[in-house]
Amino acid sequence: MAEKNTPDRNSTHLAGEYFVAAELYRRGYSVAMTLGNAKAIDLFAESGERTVNIQVKAIRDKKSVGWPLMRGKVKDGIVYVFVCLNAPGVPPNYYVCTAEEVRTKVKQYATRGIVDITSLKSEDYIERWDKIEAALALPSETASKS
């Protein structure tokens, strides 16, 4: 009898990055992925001459309580996309948040933090890809000075 393939944690995260990148491409953005496991930014989305930094957090299914994330690790100026991959054949669920929104959603404990999936199940976060466009419209800290 064949064993059921269960992806490891890094595979789940990488799958989430690819799904988000594909969704952004589908919406007309140019996307670059960063490499490595311990990085603050997973994707750069570009439109015109502006870019936005994106952090992806992924879980395999809705049985998971949520996404591990320490409040102190949430960085300003980054858009967070939380992905629930779901079973094969079922499209992923996307929850898009600003850094400020994420900070209010982190349940912080002494040694860990978690963003509970139920806290993002609202129209404020589900499929809110417009937050990417809003982040692109903000003044860039790295813009050249005249």
Backbone hydrogen bonds in HBPLUS format (Angstrom, degrees):
<---DONOR---> <-ACCEPTOR-->    atom                        ^
c    i                          cat <-CA-CA->   ^        H-A-AA   ^      H-
h    n   atom  resd res      DA  || num        DHA   H-A  angle D-A-AA Bond
n    s   type  num  typ     dist DA aas  dist angle  dist       angle   num
A0011-SER N   A0008-ASP O   3.08 MM   3  5.31 119.4  2.46 101.4 116.2     1
A0012-THR N   A0008-ASP O   3.05 MM   4  6.40 154.1  2.12 154.0 161.7     2
A0013-HIS N   A0009-ARG O   3.05 MM   4  6.37 161.2  2.09 150.4 154.9     3
A0014-LEU N   A0010-ASN O   2.92 MM   4  6.10 162.0  1.95 147.7 153.0     4
A0015-ALA N   A0011-SER O   2.86 MM   4  6.00 159.4  1.91 148.4 154.1     5
A0016-GLY N   A0012-THR O   3.01 MM   4  6.25 156.2  2.07 146.5 152.9     6
A0017-GLU N   A0013-HIS O   2.99 MM   4  6.35 153.6  2.06 149.4 156.3     7
A0018-TYR N   A0014-LEU O   3.00 MM   4  6.32 160.7  2.04 152.7 157.2     8
A0019-PHE N   A0015-ALA O   2.93 MM   4  6.19 160.1  1.97 153.4 158.9     9
A0020-VAL N   A0016-GLY O   2.97 MM   4  6.18 163.4  2.00 151.9 156.2    10
A0021-ALA N   A0017-GLU O   2.86 MM   4  6.04 162.8  1.89 150.4 155.9    11
A0022-ALA N   A0018-TYR O   2.88 MM   4  6.05 160.5  1.92 149.0 154.2    12
A0023-GLU N   A0019-PHE O   2.96 MM   4  6.19 156.0  2.02 146.2 152.8    13
A0024-LEU N   A0020-VAL O   2.91 MM   4  6.16 157.1  1.96 153.2 159.2    14
A0025-TYR N   A0021-ALA O   2.91 MM   4  6.18 159.6  1.96 152.1 157.7    15
A0026-ARG N   A0022-ALA O   2.91 MM   4  6.09 159.6  1.95 147.8 153.6    16
A0027-ARG N   A0023-GLU O   3.13 MM   4  6.35 130.5  2.39 134.6 147.0    17
A0027-ARG N   A0024-LEU O   3.05 MM   3  5.01 131.8  2.29  94.4 107.8    18
A0029-TYR N   A0024-LEU O   3.05 MM   5  5.49 165.7  2.08 147.5 143.1    19
A0028-GLY N   A0025-TYR O   2.92 MM   3  5.14 162.8  1.95 113.2 115.8    20
A0030-SER N   A0046-GLU O   2.99 MM  16  4.99 167.2  2.01 145.5 148.2    21
A0046-GLU N   A0030-SER O   2.73 MM  16  4.99 157.9  1.77 152.0 157.0    22
A0032-ALA N   A0044-PHE O   2.92 MM  12  5.15 154.2  1.99 146.2 154.2    23
A0044-PHE N   A0032-ALA O   2.85 MM  12  5.15 150.9  1.93 149.2 156.4    24
A0034-THR N   A0042-ASP O   2.93 MM   8  5.30 161.8  1.96 145.2 144.9    25
A0042-ASP N   A0054-ILE O   2.87 MM  12  5.90 151.1  1.95 146.6 155.8    26
A0043-LEU N   A0054-ILE O   3.05 MM  11  5.05 164.9  2.07 145.3 147.9    27
A0054-ILE N   A0043-LEU O   2.89 MM  11  5.05 155.6  1.95 158.3 154.4    28
A0045-ALA N   A0052-VAL O   3.01 MM   7  5.34 163.1  2.04 151.5 156.1    29
A0052-VAL N   A0045-ALA O   2.86 MM   7  5.34 143.8  1.99 147.1 158.6    30
A0047-SER N   A0050-ARG O   3.01 MM   3  5.56 156.3  2.06 152.9 160.4    31
A0050-ARG N   A0047-SER O   3.17 MM   3  5.56 166.6  2.19 130.4 131.5    32
A0079-VAL N   A0053-ASN O   2.94 MM  26  6.30 170.8  1.95 159.4 158.3    33
A0055-GLN N   A0079-VAL O   2.93 MM  24  6.29 157.5  1.98 153.2 160.2    34
A0081-VAL N   A0055-GLN O   2.89 MM  26  6.28 162.5  1.92 160.7 165.8    35
A0057-LYS N   A0081-VAL O   2.99 MM  24  6.32 160.0  2.03 150.4 152.8    36
A0083-VAL N   A0057-LYS O   2.73 MM  26  6.08 161.2  1.76 162.9 169.1    37
A0059-ILE N   A0083-VAL O   2.92 MM  24  6.34 151.0  2.00 157.6 166.7    38
A0085-LEU N   A0059-ILE O   2.89 MM  26  6.23 169.8  1.91 165.8 163.9    39
A0086-ASN N   A0060-ARG O   2.78 MM  26  5.75 129.7  2.03 133.8 149.3    40
A0064-SER N   A0061-ASP O   3.20 MM   3  6.03 161.8  2.23 119.0 123.2    41
A0117-ILE N   A0065-VAL O   2.97 MM  52  6.16 173.7  1.98 147.7 148.8    42
A0067-TRP N   A0115-VAL O   3.02 MM  48  5.18 150.8  2.11 140.7 140.7    43
A0115-VAL N   A0067-TRP O   2.84 MM  48  5.18 160.4  1.88 146.6 152.6    44
A0069-LEU N   A0113-GLY O   2.98 MM  44  5.02 159.2  2.02 110.8 117.6    45
A0073-LYS N   A0070-MET O   2.93 MM   3  5.38 156.3  1.98 115.6 123.4    46
A0074-VAL N   A0071-ARG O   3.18 MM   3  5.56 164.7  2.20 113.0 117.7    47
A0080-TYR N   A0097-CYS O   2.84 MM  17  5.16 162.6  1.87 158.8 161.4    48
A0097-CYS N   A0080-TYR O   2.83 MM  17  5.16 164.6  1.85 158.0 162.5    49
A0082-PHE N   A0095-TYR O   2.82 MM  13  5.03 165.8  1.84 155.7 155.0    50
A0095-TYR N   A0082-PHE O   2.88 MM  13  5.03 147.2  1.99 148.9 156.7    51
A0084-CYS N   A0093-ASN O   2.99 MM   9  5.12 159.1  2.03 144.2 150.2    52
A0093-ASN N   A0084-CYS O   2.96 MM   9  5.12 157.1  2.01 141.8 148.4    53
A0090-VAL N   A0087-ALA O   2.96 MM   3  5.54 158.2  2.01 144.1 145.6    54
A0127-GLU N   A0094-TYR O   2.94 MM  33  5.40 169.6  1.96 138.0 141.1    55
A0096-VAL N   A0125-TYR O   2.84 MM  29  5.14 155.9  1.90 146.3 140.5    56
A0102-VAL N   A0098-THR O   2.99 MM   4  6.28 159.0  2.03 152.5 158.5    57
A0103-ARG N   A0099-ALA O   3.03 MM   4  6.30 163.0  2.06 153.6 157.1    58
A0104-THR N   A0101-GLU O   3.17 MM   3  5.40 126.5  2.47  99.7 112.6    59
A0105-LYS N   A0102-VAL O   2.81 MM   3  5.04 140.9  1.96 106.8 119.5    60
A0106-VAL N   A0102-VAL O   3.08 MM   4  6.33 130.5  2.34 157.7 171.5    61
A0107-LYS N   A0114-ILE O   2.77 MM   7  5.27 175.2  1.78 152.9 153.9    62
A0114-ILE N   A0107-LYS O   3.07 MM   7  5.27 145.6  2.19 127.9 138.3    63
A0109-TYR N   A0112-ARG O   2.70 MM   3  5.21 157.1  1.75 164.6 172.3    64
A0119-SER N   A0116-ASP O   3.02 MM   3  5.48 140.4  2.18 109.8 120.5    65
A0120-LEU N   A0117-ILE O   3.18 MM   3  5.57 157.3  2.23 109.6 116.3    66
A0121-LYS N   A0118-THR O   3.44 MM   3  5.35 162.2  2.47  99.8 104.9    67
A0122-SER N   A0120-LEU O   2.80 MM   2  5.64 135.3  2.00 107.7  93.8    68
A0125-TYR N   A0122-SER O   2.97 MM   3  5.78 167.9  1.99 124.8 128.3    69
A0126-ILE N   A0122-SER O   2.99 MM   4  6.06 174.0  2.00 163.8 165.8    70
A0128-ARG N   A0125-TYR O   3.42 MM   3  5.42 153.9  2.49 125.4 118.1    71
A0131-LYS N   A0128-ARG O   3.11 MM   3  5.99 169.2  2.12 121.3 124.6    72
A0132-ILE N   A0129-TRP O   2.99 MM   3  5.53 150.8  2.07 113.5 121.4    73
A0134-ALA N   A0130-ASP O   2.94 MM   4  6.24 155.5  2.00 147.3 154.8    74
A0135-ALA N   A0131-LYS O   2.99 MM   4  6.06 150.5  2.08 134.3 141.6    75
A0136-LEU N   A0132-ILE O   3.02 MM   4  6.32 146.7  2.13 145.2 154.5    76
A0137-ALA N   A0133-GLU O   3.14 MM   4  6.40 134.5  2.35 140.4 152.0    77
A0137-ALA N   A0134-ALA O   3.16 MM   3  5.13 131.6  2.40  93.7 106.6    78
A0138-LEU N   A0135-ALA O   3.30 MM   3  5.38 151.2  2.39  99.3 107.3    79
A0143-ALA N   A0140-SER O   3.41 MM   3  5.20 167.1  2.43  97.9 101.1    80
